[in-house]
C-alpha cells in the first residue's frame, strides 16, 4: 500500500489512473446496490399494488438503470485519464453512443409494456376490439418515433447537419411518394378503416366481387380475410374503402335465409303455411324468437310457389340450418300427403301404318324440373 502511495505521489499520471479505477469500482458497486434495491425493495412495493404495470416496469428498468449508472461512472473515469484530448473525446463519444442505445432500447421496452397494459385494460373494461386493432399500429409507430429520435441525437452529437439531411430526405420522400401512390393510398385507406370501422377483426364480410370471409387482420397496406374454404384472401385497403361491402356480423350474427318450395294445385294453402312454419322452427339452428314468414309468391305452370323466410342464429351455421329446414319440409309435406309436383311434358310420336295414314300416339314422360 505504501508503494502505491509513493508511486502516486511521485507520478501524477499514475495517481489519475488510480482515481479513474476507483471511480469505475465505485460505479460498479453502486450499480450492483441499485440492482439489489430494484430487485428487493421496489419489487415488494410494486407487488402490494393492485395493478401489474409497476411490477413489469420495475423488472424492465432494473438492469438498464444499473447500466446507466455504471456508464456515468465510466464517463467520469474517462475524463480523469492522463490521455491526449482526442482519445478522451473518442472514448466519450463511444460511451455517449452506448448510453443512447441503452436508453433507446429501454424506452422501446417501457413503451411496449405500457401500451400492452393499456390495451388489455381497455379491452377488458370496454369489451371492444378497438385497442387490439390499433395496438399493433401504435406499437410500430412508437418504435419508429423513438428510434428516429435516437438517430437524430447521435447524428447531432457526431456533427452531422441534421437540417440539410432533413431537406434531402424531404426531396427524396416526394419522389418516393410519387412513385408509390398506390401504397400510400392503401396506407391512408387503412387509417380510414381503423377510424371509421365499417368492420372489425372477426367480422364476416361480403365483398362487392362476391367473396365472403372473416376478417383476420387490418394491416397498413392490406386486410387479410379468411374464406370459408380456409384460404387467405388479401385485399388492398383502398378497395375496401371505395367499394361497397356487406357486414354480416353487425348488428347481430343472425342472418336471413330463404327457401322456395312449390306444392300441387288443389292443396290447402293454409295448412301448407302451417307445415312450412313448423318445419322452419324445428331446427335448433333457427332463431326461435323471430317467427318465420311464409308467403305465396306466384302461381306457376305446375305448382303454387311458396317462399319461407327465417333467421339462422349464426351466419357460420347458415348452410346447415338451410339443409335441416329442407329435410323437415320434405318430411312434413310427405307425411301430410301434400304433393311437391315436378313439371311434365306431353310428347306425340307419329307412327306409320301400312293400310292408312299415320296414326299419332301420345305418351307422357317427365321433363326436367324448371330452372
C-alpha positions in Angstrom: 0.0 0.0 0.0 2.8 2.4 0.8 4.4 1.5 -2.5 1.3 2.5 -4.4 1.0 5.7 -2.3 4.6 6.5 -3.1 4.2 5.9 -6.8 1.1 8.1 -6.8 3.0 10.9 -5.1 5.9 10.7 -7.5 3.9 10.1 -10.7 0.7 12.3 -11.2 -0.3 10.2 -14.2 -0.4 7.1 -12.1 -2.4 8.9 -9.5 -5.0 9.9 -12.1 -5.2 6.3 -13.2 -5.8 5.2 -9.7 -8.6 7.8 -9.3 -10.2 6.6 -12.6 -10.0 3.0 -11.5 -11.6 3.9 -8.1 -14.4 5.7 -9.9 -15.1 2.7 -12.0 -15.1 0.4 -8.9 -17.4 2.7 -7.1 -19.7 2.9 -10.1 -19.7 -0.9 -10.4 -20.5 -1.3 -6.7 -23.3 1.4 -6.9 -24.8 -0.4 -9.9 -25.0 -3.6 -8.0 -26.5 -1.9 -5.0 -29.1 -0.2 -7.2 -29.9 -3.5 -8.9 -30.4 -5.1 -5.5 -32.7 -2.2 -4.5 -34.8 -2.7 -7.6 -34.9 -6.5 -7.2 -35.9 -6.5 -3.5 -37.3 -3.2 -2.2 -39.1 -1.8 -5.3 -40.4 -5.2 -6.4 -42.0 -5.7 -3.0 -43.6 -2.3 -3.0 -44.9 -2.9 -6.6 -46.2 -6.3 -5.6 -48.5 -4.7 -3.0 -50.4 -2.6 -5.6 -53.5 -3.9 -7.5 -52.1 -3.3 -11.0 -49.4 -5.3 -12.7 -48.0 -2.3 -14.6 -45.5 -1.2 -11.9 -44.2 -4.8 -11.4 -43.4 -5.1 -15.1 -41.8 -1.6 -15.2 -39.6 -2.4 -12.2 -38.5 -5.7 -13.9 -37.8 -3.8 -17.1 -35.9 -0.9 -15.6 -33.7 -3.0 -13.2 -30.7 -3.7 -15.4 -30.9 -0.6 -17.7 -30.8 1.8 -14.7 -27.8 0.0 -13.2 -26.0 0.0 -16.6 -26.6 3.8 -17.0 -25.2 4.4 -13.5 -22.1 2.4 -14.5 -21.8 4.4 -17.7 -22.0 7.6 -15.8 -19.1 6.5 -13.6 -17.2 5.4 -16.7 -17.6 8.9 -18.3 -16.2 10.5 -15.1 -13.4 8.0 -15.0 -12.5 8.6 -18.7 -12.2 12.4 -18.1 -9.6 11.7 -15.3 -7.4 9.6 -17.6 -4.0 11.0 -18.4 -4.5 10.7 -22.2 -4.5 13.0 -25.2 -7.7 15.1 -25.6 -8.5 13.4 -28.9 -8.5 10.0 -27.2 -10.7 11.3 -24.4 -13.2 12.7 -27.0 -13.3 9.4 -28.8 -14.0 7.4 -25.6 -16.5 10.0 -24.5 -18.3 9.7 -27.9 -18.3 5.9 -27.7 -19.8 6.0 -24.2 -22.4 8.5 -25.3 -23.4 6.3 -28.2 -23.7 3.3 -25.8 -25.8 5.4 -23.4 -28.1 6.5 -26.3 -28.6 2.9 -27.5 -29.3 1.7 -24.0 -31.8 4.5 -23.3 -33.5 3.8 -26.7 -33.9 0.1 -26.0 -35.2 0.9 -22.5 -37.8 3.4 -23.9 -38.9 0.9 -26.5 -39.4 -1.8 -23.9 -41.2 0.6 -21.5 -43.4 1.9 -24.3 -44.4 -1.7 -25.3 -45.2 -2.6 -21.7 -47.4 0.5 -21.1 -49.2 0.0 -24.5 -49.8 -3.6 -23.8 -51.1 -2.9 -20.3 -53.4 -0.1 -21.5 -54.7 -2.2 -24.4 -55.6 -5.2 -22.3 -57.2 -3.0 -19.6 -59.3 -1.1 -22.1 -60.2 -4.3 -23.9 -61.5 -5.9 -20.7 -63.3 -2.8 -19.5 -65.0 -1.8 -22.7 -65.3 -5.3 -24.3 -64.4 -3.7 -27.6 -61.9 -4.7 -30.2 -60.6 -1.2 -31.0 -57.5 -1.4 -28.8 -56.5 -4.7 -30.3 -56.8 -3.3 -33.8 -54.9 -0.1 -33.1 -52.3 -1.7 -30.8 -50.0 -3.1 -33.5 -50.1 0.1 -35.4 -49.3 2.3 -32.4 -46.6 -0.1 -31.4 -44.9 0.2 -34.8 -45.3 4.0 -34.9 -43.9 4.3 -31.3 -40.8 2.2 -32.1 -40.1 4.2 -35.2 -40.5 7.5 -33.5 -38.2 6.6 -30.6 -35.6 5.1 -33.0 -35.8 8.3 -35.1 -35.1 10.5 -32.1 -32.1 8.4 -31.1 -30.7 8.5 -34.6 -31.1 12.3 -34.7 -29.4 12.6 -31.3 -26.4 10.6 -32.4 -26.1 12.5 -35.7 -26.1 15.8 -33.9 -23.5 14.6 -31.4 -21.2 13.5 -34.2 -21.5 16.8 -36.0 -23.8 15.8 -38.9 -26.0 18.7 -40.1 -29.5 17.3 -39.5 -31.3 20.2 -41.1 -29.7 19.6 -44.5 -30.3 15.9 -44.1 -34.0 16.5 -43.4 -34.2 18.7 -46.6 -32.6 16.0 -48.6 -34.9 13.4 -47.2 -37.9 15.6 -48.0 -37.0 15.8 -51.6 -36.4 12.1 -51.7 -39.7 11.5 -50.0 -41.5 13.5 -52.6 -40.0 11.3 -55.4 -40.8 8.2 -53.5 -44.4 9.4 -52.8 -45.0 10.0 -56.5 -43.6 6.5 -57.3 -45.6 4.8 -54.6 -49.0 6.4 -54.9 -50.9 3.1 -54.6 -49.0 2.1 -51.5 -49.7 5.4 -49.8 -53.3 5.2 -50.9 -53.6 1.8 -49.2 -51.9 3.2 -46.1 -54.3 6.1 -45.8 -57.2 3.8 -46.5 -56.0 1.5 -43.6 -56.2 4.5 -41.3 -59.7 5.2 -42.6 -60.8 1.7 -41.9 -59.5 1.8 -38.4 -61.2 5.1 -37.6 -64.5 4.6 -39.4 -64.6 0.9 -38.5 -67.1 -0.5 -41.1 -66.0 -3.9 -39.8 -63.8 -5.3 -37.1 -61.5 -8.2 -36.6 -63.5 -11.4 -36.5 -66.5 -10.0 -38.6 -67.7 -11.8 -41.6 -68.0 -9.5 -44.7 -69.1 -10.0 -48.2 -67.1 -8.0 -50.8 -68.6 -6.3 -53.9 -66.9 -9.1 -56.0 -68.8 -11.8 -54.1 -66.2 -13.2 -51.9 -67.2 -13.9 -48.3 -64.8 -14.4 -45.3 -63.9 -13.5 -41.8 -61.5 -10.5 -41.2 -58.3 -11.7 -39.6 -56.2 -8.5 -39.5 -56.3 -5.0 -40.8 -52.8 -4.0 -41.9 -51.3 -0.7 -43.0 -51.5 -1.9 -46.7 -54.0 -4.7 -46.9 -56.6 -6.6 -45.0 -56.5 -10.4 -44.6 -59.7 -12.3 -44.9 -60.2 -16.0 -44.2 -62.7 -17.5 -46.6 -65.0 -20.5 -45.7 -62.7 -22.8 -47.7 -59.8 -22.0 -45.4 -57.8 -19.8 -47.7 -56.5 -16.3 -47.0 -57.7 -13.5 -49.2 -55.5 -10.4 -49.2 -57.5 -7.3 -50.2 -55.9 -3.8 -50.6 -57.4 -1.3 -48.2 -58.2 1.2 -50.9 -60.6 -1.3 -52.5 -62.4 -1.8 -49.2 -62.8 1.9 -48.8 -64.1 2.6 -52.3 -66.2 -0.5 -53.0 -69.5 -1.5 -51.3 -69.4 -4.4 -48.9 -71.8 -6.2 -46.5 -71.0 -6.8 -42.9 -72.9 -9.9 -42.0 -71.9 -9.8 -38.3 -73.4 -6.4 -37.4 -75.7 -5.6 -35.7 -76.1 -9.3 -34.8 -74.7 -12.7 -36.1 -78.2 -13.7 -37.2 -78.7 -13.9 -40.9 -81.8 -14.1 -43.1 -82.3 -17.3 -45.1 -84.8 -18.1 -47.8 -86.2 -21.3 -49.2 -88.6 -21.7 -52.1 -90.9 -24.7 -52.5 -93.9 -25.5 -54.7 -97.0 -27.6 -53.9 -99.6 -29.1 -56.3 -102.7 -27.2 -57.2 -105.6 -28.1 -55.0 -103.6 -28.2 -51.8 -104.9 -26.5 -48.7 -102.7 -23.3 -48.7 -103.4 -22.5 -45.0 -102.3 -26.0 -44.0 -99.2 -25.7 -46.2 -98.3 -22.4 -44.5 -98.6 -24.1 -41.1 -96.4 -27.0 -42.1 -93.7 -24.8 -43.6 -93.7 -22.7 -40.4 -93.3 -25.7 -38.2 -90.5 -27.1 -40.5 -88.6 -23.8 -40.2 -88.9 -23.7 -36.4 -88.0 -27.4 -35.9 -84.3 -26.7 -36.4 -82.3 -25.6 -33.3 -80.1 -23.5 -35.6 -83.0 -21.2 -36.4 -83.8 -18.2 -34.2 -86.9 -19.2 -32.3 -87.7 -15.7 -31.1 -88.3 -14.4 -34.7 -91.2 -16.3 -36.3 -90.5 -17.2 -40.0 -92.5 -15.6 -42.7 -94.3 -17.9 -45.3 -95.5 -16.1 -48.4 -97.3 -17.3 -51.6 -95.1 -15.8 -54.3 -96.8 -16.9 -57.6 -99.0 -19.4 -59.4 -96.5 -21.3 -61.6 -97.3 -23.6 -64.5 -97.1 -26.7 -62.4 -97.3 -25.6 -58.7 -98.2 -22.9 -56.2 -94.8 -21.4 -55.1 -94.1 -20.5 -51.5 -91.2 -18.6 -50.0 -90.1 -19.3 -46.5 -88.0 -16.6 -44.8 -86.3 -17.4 -41.5 -83.3 -16.3 -39.5 -80.4 -18.6 -38.8 -78.9 -18.0 -35.3 -75.3 -17.7 -36.7 -74.1 -16.9 -40.1 -71.4 -19.6 -39.8 -74.2 -22.2 -39.5 -76.5 -20.9 -42.2 -75.8 -23.7 -44.6 -76.5 -26.4 -42.0 -79.7 -24.6 -41.0 -81.0 -24.4 -44.6 -80.2 -28.1 -45.0 -82.2 -29.1 -41.9 -85.1 -27.0 -42.8 -85.2 -28.6 -46.3 -85.3 -32.0 -44.7 -88.1 -31.1 -42.4 -90.1 -29.5 -45.3 -89.9 -32.7 -47.4 -90.7 -35.0 -44.4 -93.7 -33.0 -43.2 -95.3 -32.4 -46.6 -94.8 -36.1 -47.4 -96.5 -37.2 -44.2 -99.4 -34.8 -44.8 -99.9 -36.2 -48.3 -99.2 -32.9 -50.0 -97.5 -33.3 -53.4 -94.4 -31.4 -54.4 -95.0 -31.6 -58.2 -92.5 -31.6 -60.9 -93.2 -30.4 -64.5 -94.2 -33.0 -67.2 -94.3 -32.7 -70.9 -96.6 -34.5 -73.5 -94.7 -36.0 -76.4 -96.5 -37.2 -79.5 -94.9 -39.9 -81.6 -96.0 -40.3 -85.2 -96.2 -43.9 -86.3 -96.5 -45.1 -90.0 -99.3 -47.6 -90.8 -99.2 -49.8 -94.0 -103.0 -49.6 -94.6 -103.6 -45.9 -94.0 -102.3 -42.6 -92.9 -100.0 -42.2 -89.9 -101.7 -42.5 -86.6 -100.4 -40.4 -83.8 -99.7 -42.0 -80.4 -99.5 -39.8 -77.3 -97.2 -40.7 -74.4 -96.3 -38.7 -71.4 -92.8 -38.5 -70.0 -91.4 -36.5 -67.1 -89.4 -33.4 -68.1 -86.5 -31.9 -66.2 -87.6 -29.5 -63.5 -87.9 -25.9 -64.3 -85.0 -23.7 -63.5 
